[in-house]
Amino acid sequence: MSTSTLPQTSAPGLIQITSVEEQIRRRVAEERARLEHEAGVVQRQAHHFHKPVERPFTAAQRHKTTLLFGGLTWKHEKLVHGALEGLGYKTEVVPTPDVKAFQLGKEYGNNGQCNPTYFTVGNLVQYLQKMEESGVRREDLINNYVFLTAGACGPCRFGMYEAEYRLALRNSGYDGFRVMLFQQSGGIDQSQAEAGLNMNLDFFLNLLNGLNMGDVMNEVAHQIRPFEVNAGETDAVLDELIDYVHEVLKKKSPWSVEDRLGAMAGKLPMKGTINYLGKFLEQLYSPDYVKALNHCRDRFNSIQVDRFRVKPIVKITGEFWAQTTEGDGNFNMFQFLNREGAQLIVEPIGTWIMYMIHQVVQKIKDTKGLQEGAVAPPRWRIDKQAKVEMNYRQRLMKLKVAEVIFAREYHKIVDALGGTAHRLVNQYELQRLGHPYYNSRAGGGEGHLEVAKNIFYSNKELAHMVLSLKPFGCMPSTQSDGAQSAVVAHYKEMIFLPIETSGEGEINAHSRVQMALGEAKVKAKTEYREVLEKIGKSADELRAFVAGHPEMSSALYRVPKYKGVIGTAANFAVHVAEKMGASVPYHADAH
């Protein structure tokens, strides 16, 4: 065997072995090529997918970069806008998406996506196109704007939103436009020391304050609007107050030890811990937001209402985006229900935040003592068992404290605005109600919440009807609807209607809602008539008494909830009869 073409070495045996191995590899490759050619097999180079590397948003770019966001109600968006501007960010709100945005999303995105994807993705493209038409250069849009939105993983198409944003932006000519995602787990990557979006305590406190205030102000407006004496007054006052609170959030500077102590702050030991604690204590005990909300309370309370109007109460639930947005994305359902004479209980974002905390608590309980790739220590290893128990209790305690503090801050806003808005529903109660029908460990979408809230609001006599709004083909909501058939079979008096939303079909959806709402109206009127009979008072007698007590016609007058009574008019009739000295066969519900 000739080895003249091989490198010379002091180990001839090694050269010979290497030469033989090379010949074997060459002959195997030649034979494989011959067989593939005979079989007609054509080899192609594989191009594996790699996640695009996002251009960073740095602190140095903050002064010239505008954060875009949207997807909530206009009330939440305006207040979050003020909260972010109060931290020094330039922000703009992307308008509520319409059907044209939906069509753009379908044009530039993939097939088979759910309608929130098409609406939100298309809405961003539409906004950028309008900005470009107004004279902003495309290069400036790509370099000086960032879109901030929610993201997730799990068993639904929500986890594909990031890829859809990038695909639609590339297809529409905005390749390189930056998209930053909040994740249900993981969050925004803040590994860079000089990140443009500083995810610190100030950021989260301002964001949560804006969302919580938006939740409560939105619900208070929905409570008042059906009963307002002067049509349109509630919306006018709401517009005024949202602008007012926006300015309060925008002008409030974050607490810092430097502002309080000046040059002395630099000499403090554990300065960072003191600064952190000061911010936290100010959030818990500062009266600033309470004073602003008390002003809002007084303005809301100036609206005159007539609570003797009989209105069916409709609880809105369903998939997060579809039950929150106020536009074409859910067939303009809130405006439609208001025109049809319903009183709405909308779903606060606070419920979703508490649900995410609760899910982490549940996971910690389920995986107690387990670590990735390991099993629980044997019982006789008392030292390791104690370590596991300590770690478990520490993690659980942090989340329990978070639950308590978040609920406290939310309910502080409820009380500051008059105390008429609903308090956050206990997540452990919702788990107890929903788990027999929908396993509470099942992730995706709202999990067991859709089933649990239907039972809660119906069985607790808080709503005449539950309307569930969800995107067409939404997998978690479709699973919930399957479980709802068993729920409705067990709760015979329940009026439950699921509506799948899309970019078309509004008339059909409104028609279905009208039919169910008609049944709820009958239920509400029958209830009111029966209440009048039981309290022994006529509607005219009750109205005459309220006319003599004008404080009872103020918007935030607190009416007790009586056991066995659902509607606002019926509960108010019982309350007025009590004030008149009548003996009524109802008792105030402690719930």
C-alpha positions in Angstrom: 0.0 0.0 0.0 1.4 3.4 -1.0 1.5 6.1 1.6 3.4 8.7 -0.4 0.5 11.2 -0.3 0.2 11.0 3.5 2.0 13.3 6.0 5.4 11.9 7.2 5.5 10.9 10.8 7.8 8.9 13.2 5.0 6.3 13.6 4.6 4.4 10.3 2.0 2.1 11.9 -0.3 5.0 12.6 0.0 6.3 9.0 -1.0 2.9 7.6 -4.1 2.7 9.9 -5.2 6.2 9.0 -4.9 5.5 5.3 -7.1 2.3 5.6 -9.8 4.3 7.6 -9.8 7.0 4.9 -10.2 4.4 2.1 -13.1 2.8 4.0 -14.9 6.1 4.5 -14.4 7.0 0.9 -15.7 3.7 -0.4 -18.7 3.9 2.0 -19.5 7.4 0.7 -19.2 6.3 -2.9 -21.5 3.4 -2.4 -24.0 5.5 -0.6 -24.0 8.0 -3.4 -24.5 5.2 -6.0 -27.4 3.7 -4.1 -29.1 7.1 -3.6 -28.6 7.9 -7.3 -30.2 4.6 -8.3 -33.1 5.2 -5.9 -33.6 8.8 -7.1 -32.8 10.3 -3.6 -31.5 13.9 -3.8 -29.6 15.2 -0.8 -30.4 18.8 0.2 -28.5 20.9 2.7 -30.5 21.3 5.9 -31.1 24.8 7.1 -32.0 24.6 10.8 -34.2 27.3 12.4 -32.4 29.7 14.7 -34.4 32.2 16.8 -33.7 35.8 15.5 -31.4 37.8 17.6 -33.3 40.9 18.7 -31.5 44.2 18.4 -31.0 45.5 22.0 -32.9 48.4 23.5 -30.3 50.1 25.7 -30.4 52.8 28.3 -28.5 55.2 25.9 -31.3 54.9 23.4 -34.1 55.6 26.0 -34.3 59.3 25.4 -35.0 58.8 21.7 -37.0 55.5 21.7 -40.8 55.3 22.0 -42.4 52.4 23.7 -45.6 51.2 21.9 -48.2 49.1 23.7 -51.9 48.2 23.6 -54.4 45.4 23.8 -56.3 46.5 26.9 -59.2 48.8 27.5 -58.6 52.5 26.7 -58.9 53.2 30.5 -56.1 50.8 31.3 -53.9 52.0 28.4 -54.2 55.7 29.4 -53.3 55.0 33.0 -50.4 52.7 32.1 -49.2 55.4 29.7 -49.1 57.9 32.6 -47.3 55.4 34.8 -44.6 54.7 32.3 -44.1 58.4 31.4 -43.8 59.1 35.2 -40.7 56.9 35.0 -39.2 58.8 32.2 -40.1 56.7 29.2 -41.5 58.0 25.9 -44.7 56.0 25.3 -47.6 55.9 22.8 -50.7 53.7 22.8 -51.5 51.7 19.7 -55.3 52.4 19.0 -57.9 49.7 19.6 -57.7 47.2 16.6 -60.4 47.1 14.0 -61.5 44.8 11.2 -59.0 46.4 8.8 -56.2 45.5 11.2 -57.6 41.9 11.3 -57.4 41.7 7.5 -53.8 43.1 7.6 -52.9 40.4 10.1 -54.2 37.7 7.9 -52.5 39.2 4.8 -49.0 39.4 6.4 -49.2 36.5 8.9 -49.5 32.7 8.9 -52.7 30.8 8.2 -54.6 29.1 11.1 -53.9 31.7 13.8 -56.5 32.8 16.4 -58.2 36.2 15.9 -56.3 38.0 18.8 -53.1 37.2 16.8 -54.5 38.7 13.6 -56.0 41.7 15.3 -52.9 42.6 17.4 -50.3 41.8 14.8 -52.2 43.6 12.1 -52.9 46.5 14.4 -49.2 47.1 14.9 -48.5 46.9 11.1 -51.4 49.3 10.5 -50.1 51.7 13.1 -46.6 51.7 11.5 -48.1 52.2 8.1 -50.1 55.2 9.2 -47.0 56.7 11.0 -45.1 56.3 7.7 -47.9 57.9 5.7 -47.8 60.9 8.1 -44.2 61.5 7.2 -42.2 59.4 9.7 -39.4 57.6 7.8 -39.4 53.8 7.9 -35.8 53.7 9.1 -36.8 55.9 12.0 -39.7 53.7 12.9 -37.4 50.6 13.0 -34.7 52.3 15.0 -36.7 54.6 17.3 -39.7 52.5 18.3 -40.2 49.4 20.4 -43.4 47.3 20.8 -44.0 46.0 24.3 -46.6 43.2 24.6 -47.5 40.1 26.4 -46.2 36.6 25.6 -46.5 33.1 26.9 -45.7 29.5 26.4 -48.1 26.6 26.8 -50.7 24.7 24.9 -52.1 27.4 22.8 -51.2 29.7 19.9 -50.5 32.6 22.3 -47.0 31.1 22.5 -46.5 31.8 18.8 -47.3 35.5 19.0 -43.6 36.5 19.0 -42.9 34.6 15.8 -46.1 36.0 14.2 -45.1 39.6 15.0 -41.7 39.1 13.4 -43.1 37.4 10.4 -45.8 40.1 9.8 -43.3 42.9 10.3 -40.8 41.3 7.9 -43.5 40.6 5.3 -44.9 44.2 5.6 -41.4 45.7 5.1 -40.5 46.5 8.8 -37.9 43.8 9.2 -35.7 44.6 12.3 -38.5 46.4 14.2 -38.0 45.5 17.9 -40.6 43.5 19.8 -40.2 43.0 23.6 -42.4 40.4 25.3 -43.5 40.1 28.9 -43.7 36.3 29.5 -46.1 34.6 31.9 -42.8 32.9 33.0 -39.4 34.2 32.4 -40.1 37.9 31.7 -38.1 40.2 29.6 -34.4 39.5 29.3 -32.7 42.0 31.5 -29.3 40.4 31.5 -27.7 43.5 30.0 -26.6 45.9 32.7 -27.7 48.9 30.7 -31.1 47.6 29.4 -33.4 50.3 28.0 -36.3 49.0 30.0 -35.3 49.0 33.6 -37.5 46.3 35.2 -37.0 47.5 38.8 -39.4 47.9 41.7 -40.5 51.3 40.5 -41.5 49.9 37.1 -43.6 47.1 38.6 -45.3 49.3 41.2 -46.2 52.0 38.7 -47.5 49.4 36.2 -49.6 47.6 38.8 -51.0 50.9 40.2 -52.1 51.9 36.7 -53.7 48.5 35.9 -55.5 48.3 39.3 -56.8 51.8 39.0 -58.0 51.0 35.5 -59.7 47.9 36.8 -61.7 49.6 39.5 -62.6 52.8 37.7 -63.8 50.7 34.7 -66.0 48.6 37.0 -67.4 51.6 38.8 -68.4 53.2 35.5 -70.1 49.9 34.4 -72.0 49.9 37.7 -73.3 53.5 37.2 -73.9 53.7 33.4 -77.1 51.6 33.2 -78.8 53.7 35.8 -77.6 57.3 35.0 -80.5 59.8 34.8 -78.7 62.0 32.2 -77.6 59.8 29.3 -73.8 60.0 28.6 -72.9 61.7 31.9 -71.0 58.6 33.2 -68.8 58.5 30.1 -68.1 62.2 30.3 -67.1 62.0 33.9 -65.0 58.9 33.2 -63.1 60.6 30.4 -62.4 63.5 32.8 -61.2 61.3 35.6 -59.0 59.0 33.5 -57.2 62.2 32.3 -56.9 63.4 35.9 -55.4 60.1 37.2 -53.2 59.9 34.1 -51.6 63.2 35.2 -51.3 62.1 38.8 -49.4 59.0 37.7 -47.3 61.0 35.3 -46.2 63.6 37.8 -45.5 61.4 40.8 -41.8 60.8 41.2 -40.6 57.5 42.4 -39.4 57.5 46.1 -35.7 57.5 46.5 -33.4 57.8 49.5 -31.3 60.4 47.7 -34.4 62.7 47.3 -35.1 62.4 51.0 -31.6 62.6 52.5 -29.6 64.3 49.8 -25.8 64.0 50.1 -26.2 62.1 53.4 -27.7 59.1 51.5 -24.2 58.2 50.1 -22.9 57.6 53.6 -25.7 55.2 54.6 -24.8 51.5 55.1 -27.0 49.1 53.1 -28.3 52.0 51.0 -29.8 49.7 48.4 -31.8 47.8 51.0 -33.0 51.1 52.6 -34.0 52.5 49.2 -35.9 49.3 48.3 -37.7 49.3 51.7 -38.6 53.0 51.4 -40.3 52.5 48.0 -42.2 49.5 49.3 -43.4 51.3 52.5 -44.4 54.4 50.4 -46.6 52.2 48.2 -48.3 50.7 51.2 -48.8 53.8 53.3 -48.6 56.9 51.1 -51.9 58.9 50.9 -51.1 60.4 47.5 -53.1 58.0 45.3 -55.8 57.7 47.9 -56.4 61.5 47.8 -56.6 61.4 44.0 -59.0 58.5 44.1 -61.2 60.2 46.7 -61.5 63.1 44.2 -62.6 60.6 41.6 -65.1 59.1 44.1 -66.7 62.5 44.7 -67.0 63.2 40.9 -68.6 59.8 40.3 -70.9 60.3 43.2 -72.2 63.5 41.7 -73.9 61.5 39.0 -77.6 61.0 39.7 -78.9 57.5 39.1 -82.3 55.7 39.1 -81.7 52.2 40.6 -85.4 51.2 40.1 -84.6 50.5 36.4 -84.7 46.7 36.1 -81.5 45.5 34.4 -80.3 41.9 33.9 -76.7 41.6 35.3 -74.4 39.9 32.8 -71.0 38.7 33.9 -68.3 38.8 31.2 -65.7 36.0 31.2 -63.8 34.0 28.7 -60.3 34.2 27.1 -58.2 37.1 28.4 -58.0 39.3 25.3 -61.5 38.7 24.0 -63.1 39.5 27.4 -61.0 42.6 27.8 -60.8 44.4 24.5 -63.5 47.0 23.6 -63.7 46.9 19.8 -64.1 44.8 16.7 -62.1 42.1 18.3 -65.1 41.0 20.5 -67.8 42.3 18.2 -68.1 45.5 20.2 -69.9 43.4 22.7 -69.8 45.8 25.7 -71.4 48.6 23.7 -74.0 46.3 22.3 -74.9 45.0 25.8 -75.2 48.5 27.1 -77.6 49.4 24.2 -79.6 46.3 24.9 -80.2 47.4 28.5 -77.8 45.1 30.4 -75.7 45.8 33.5 -72.2 44.4 33.1 -69.7 42.9 35.5 -66.4 43.0 33.6 -63.4 40.9 34.5 -60.5 42.8 36.2 -56.9 42.2 35.1 -56.3 41.8 38.8 -58.0 38.4 38.7 -55.5 37.2 36.1 -52.5 38.4 38.2 -53.8 36.6 41.2 -54.4 33.5 39.1 -50.8 33.5 37.9 -49.6 33.7 41.5 -52.0 31.0 42.6 -50.7 28.7 39.8 -47.1 29.1 41.0 -48.3 28.3 44.6 -50.0 25.2 43.3 -46.9 24.1 41.4 -44.7 24.6 44.5 -47.1 22.4 46.6 -47.2 19.7 43.9 -43.5 19.5 43.5 -42.5 19.8 47.2 -39.1 18.1 47.8 -38.5 17.5 44.1 -35.7 19.0 42.0 -34.9 18.7 38.4 -33.6 15.2 37.8 -33.8 14.2 41.4 -36.3 12.5 43.8 -37.4 13.3 47.3 -34.9 12.3 50.0 -35.7 9.2 52.1 -37.6 9.8 55.3 -34.7 8.7 57.5 -32.5 11.6 56.2 -33.9 14.1 58.7 -31.3 16.7 57.8 -32.3 16.7 54.1 -36.0 16.5 55.0 -35.6 19.6 57.1 -33.8 21.5 54.3 -36.6 20.6 51.9 -39.2 21.7 54.3 -37.5 25.0 55.0 -37.0 25.7 51.3 -40.6 24.9 50.6 -42.0 27.1 53.3 -39.8 30.0 52.3 -40.9 29.9 48.7 -44.5 29.5 49.7 -44.3 32.3 52.2 -43.0 34.8 49.6 -45.9 34.0 47.3 -48.5 34.1 50.1 -47.2 37.6 51.1 -47.4 38.6 47.4 -51.1 37.5 47.3 -51.9 39.4 50.5 -50.2 42.6 49.5 -51.6 42.6 45.9 -55.1 42.1 47.3 -54.6 44.8 49.9 -53.5 47.3 47.3 -56.4 46.4 45.0 -58.9 46.7 47.7 -57.4 50.0 48.9 -58.3 51.4 45.5 -61.8 49.9 45.8 -62.4 51.5 49.1 -61.0 54.9 48.0 -63.4 54.9 45.1 -66.4 54.4 47.4 -66.3 50.6 48.1 -69.0 49.6 45.5 -66.7 47.7 43.1 -66.4 44.0 43.6 -63.4 42.6 45.6 -61.1 40.1 44.1 -62.5 36.6 44.1 -60.6 34.2 46.3 -58.5 32.0 44.0 -58.8 29.0 46.3 -62.6 29.3 46.2 -62.4 29.3 42.4 -60.2 26.3 42.4 -62.6 24.4 44.7 -65.5 25.2 42.5 -63.9 24.6 39.1 -61.6 21.5 39.8 -64.4 18.9 39.8 -65.2 19.9 36.2 -61.8 21.2 34.9 -58.6 20.0 36.4 -56.9 23.1 38.0 -53.5 21.8 37.1 -54.3 22.1 33.4 -52.5 25.1 32.0 -53.3 27.3 29.0 -55.6 30.2 28.6 -57.6 30.9 31.8 -57.4 27.2 32.8 -60.1 26.3 35.2 -61.2 30.0 35.7 -63.9 30.0 32.9 -65.7 27.1 34.5 -65.2 28.3 38.1 -66.4 31.9 37.4 -69.5 30.6 35.7 -70.4 28.6 38.8 -69.3 31.4 41.2 -71.3 34.3 39.7 -74.4 32.1 39.0 -74.5 30.1 42.3 -73.6 33.1 44.5 -76.5 35.0 42.9 -74.3 37.8 41.5 -75.4 37.6 37.9 -78.5 36.6 35.9 -76.4 35.5 33.0 -72.7 34.6 32.2 -71.4 35.5 28.8 -68.1 33.8 27.8 -66.1 35.5 25.0 -63.3 33.6 23.3 -61.5 33.5 20.0 -62.7 31.2 17.3 -60.9 27.9 17.7 -59.2 28.8 21.0 -58.1 25.4 22.4 -58.2 26.1 26.2 -61.6 27.9 25.9 -63.0 25.0 23.7 -62.0 22.6 26.4 -63.7 24.8 29.0 -66.9 24.9 26.9 -66.9 21.1 26.8 -66.8 21.0 30.6 -69.5 23.7 30.8 -72.0 21.2 29.5 -71.7 19.3 32.7 -71.8 22.5 34.8 -75.1 23.6 33.1 -76.5 20.2 33.6 -75.9 20.4 37.4 -77.0 24.0 37.8 -80.4 24.1 36.1 -81.1 27.8 36.7 -77.9 29.0 35.1 -78.0 31.1 31.9 -74.6 30.5 30.2 -73.7 31.5 26.6 -70.3 31.0 24.9 -69.5 33.2 22.0 -66.6 32.6 19.6 -65.2 35.9 18.2 -63.6 36.4 14.8 -63.1 39.1 12.2 -66.6 38.5 10.9 -70.0 37.2 12.1 -70.9 40.1 14.3 -74.6 40.1 13.4 -74.9 36.4 14.2 -73.1 36.8 17.5 -75.4 39.7 18.5 -78.4 37.7 17.6 -77.4 34.8 19.8 -76.7 37.2 22.7 -80.1 38.9 22.2 -81.8 35.6 22.7 -80.0 34.7 25.9 -80.3 38.2 27.1 -84.1 38.1 26.6 -84.2 35.2 28.9 -82.1 37.0 31.5 -84.4 40.1 31.2 -87.4 37.9 32.0 -85.6 36.5 35.0 -84.7 40.0 36.3 -88.3 41.3 35.8 -89.8 38.3 37.5 -87.4 38.6 40.4 -88.3 42.4 40.8 -92.0 41.7 40.7 -91.7 38.9 43.3 -89.6 41.1 45.6 -92.3 43.9 45.5 -94.9 41.4 46.5 -92.9 40.0 49.4 -91.9 43.4 50.9 -95.5 44.7 50.5 -94.5 47.9 48.8 -95.4 49.4 45.5 -92.8 50.9 43.1 -94.4 54.3 43.6 -94.1 54.1 47.4 -90.5 53.2 47.1 -89.8 56.0 44.6 -91.5 58.6 46.8 -89.3 57.6 49.8 -86.1 57.9 47.7 -87.2 61.3 46.4 -87.3 62.4 50.0 -83.8 61.0 50.7 -81.7 62.3 47.7 -78.5 60.7 49.1 -80.0 57.4 48.0 -79.9 58.6 44.4 -76.2 59.3 44.3 -74.1 57.0 42.2 -71.9 55.5 44.9 -74.6 54.9 47.5 -73.9 51.5 48.9 -76.8 49.0 48.5 -76.5 45.8 50.5 -76.6 42.5 48.6 -79.5 40.3 50.0 -79.5 36.5 49.9 -81.8 35.2 47.2 -81.8 38.5 45.3 -79.6 39.2 42.2 -80.6 42.4 40.4 -79.7 45.9 41.5 -83.3 47.1 41.3 -84.5 44.2 43.4 -81.8 44.6 46.1 -82.5 48.4 46.2 -86.2 47.8 46.6 -85.5 45.5 49.7 -83.1 48.1 51.1 -85.5 51.0 50.7 -88.3 49.0 52.3 -86.1 48.3 55.2 -85.3 52.1 55.5 -89.1 52.7 55.5 -89.4 50.4 58.5 -91.0 47.4 56.7 -90.3 43.9 57.8 -88.7 42.1 54.9 -88.2 38.4 54.4 -84.6 38.9 53.2 -81.2 39.0 55.0 -78.2 40.9 53.9 -75.6 38.5 52.4 -72.3 38.6 54.2 -70.5 37.6 51.0 
